[in-house]
Amino acid sequence: MADIFGAVKLMELSMIIFGLVCVGLSAILSYKFHRIKQVLSKALAYQLLAESVVGFVTVLFAVTSWLNLYSSLSPEIVLVMRLVIFLTAASTSINLYRKVRLLEKDSGGDK
């Protein structure tokens, strides 16, 4: 049983590391897209920045699980963490939709 527990802990740690790499990648690409002066590039920068926030909160969940601290988190903290994930995802979807509509109007495609 201890071997399975150790294997699970190792997998959790590898997921935390992989999650942090993905968060970093999203943040770096967000910065690179932000430097491009196109409307859609700005929307993609925002999307990737939000992706890094969502990933970071997910990594926090993974860390608390790995350290056996998840059950000690208050329901309010867990609720706020989930709210951050969902509001961030929703805001990026709305932002991307608005920017694509703006591009469509500017190109004369919205008649």
N, C-alpha and C positions, 0 to 999 in steps of 0.2 A: 504494500500500500504506500509506503514511503517513496518508492521509486516513481509511482504515478503522481504523487503529490509534488515531488521534485520536478518531474517533467512538465507538469502544469505550470508551476512557478517559472520555469525556464521559458515556456511558451509565452506566458504573460509578459515577462521581461522583454522578450524579443518583439512582442507586439507594441510595447511601450516605445522601444527604440525605433521600430519601423514607423510608428505613429509620429514620433518627433521628427524623423526624416521627412515624412510627408508634409507635416506642418511647416517645416523650414522650406521645403520646395515650393509650397503654395505661396509663402510669404515672399520668397525671392522672385518668383514669376510675377506676383502681384506688383512688386516694385518695378520690374522690367516693363510690364504692360502700362503702368502708370506713366512712364517716361515717354511713351508713344503718344503723339498728339492727335489721336483719332477718337471720335465719340465712342465707338465700340470698344476700343482698347481701354478706355477709362472704365467702362462697364465691366469688362473682363478683369481689370485690376481689382475692382470692388468685389467681384465674384470670388476671385482667388484669395483676397484678404479675408473675406467672410469664411471661405473654406478653411483657412488656417485657424480662424477662431473656433469654428465647429470642431476641427480636428484636435485643437488644444484642449477643449473641454472634454472631448472623448478620451484623450490621453489622461486627463485628470481622473476620470472614472476608472480607467485601467490601473492607474497608480494606486488609487484607494483600494481597489480590489486586490492588487498584488501585495499591498502592505496589510491586508486584512482590516482596513479602516472603513470600508464602505458602510458597514452596519452602524458605525459610530457617527456618520454624517446625519445631521438633522434633516427631517423631511423638507424643511424650508430651503436648506442649501441645495438639496438634490432638485427641488422644484425650480429654483433659480437657474441652476446649471442647465436643466432641460429647456427652460424658457429661453435662455441665451441661444441654445442650438436652434430651436424652432423659429424664433424671431429673426435670427441672422439669416437662416435659409429663406424665409419668406421675403425679407427685405431685398435680398439679392435677386430673387425671382422677379419681383416687381420692378426693381431697377433695370434689369436686363430687358424686360418687356418694354418698358418706357423708352429705353435707348434705341431698341430695334424699331419701334414705332416712329420715333423721331427720324431715324435714318430713312425709313420708308417714305415719310412725308417729304423729307428733303430731296429724295430722288424722284418724286412725282408718282410714286407707286400707290399712293392712297387717294384714289379718285372716287 
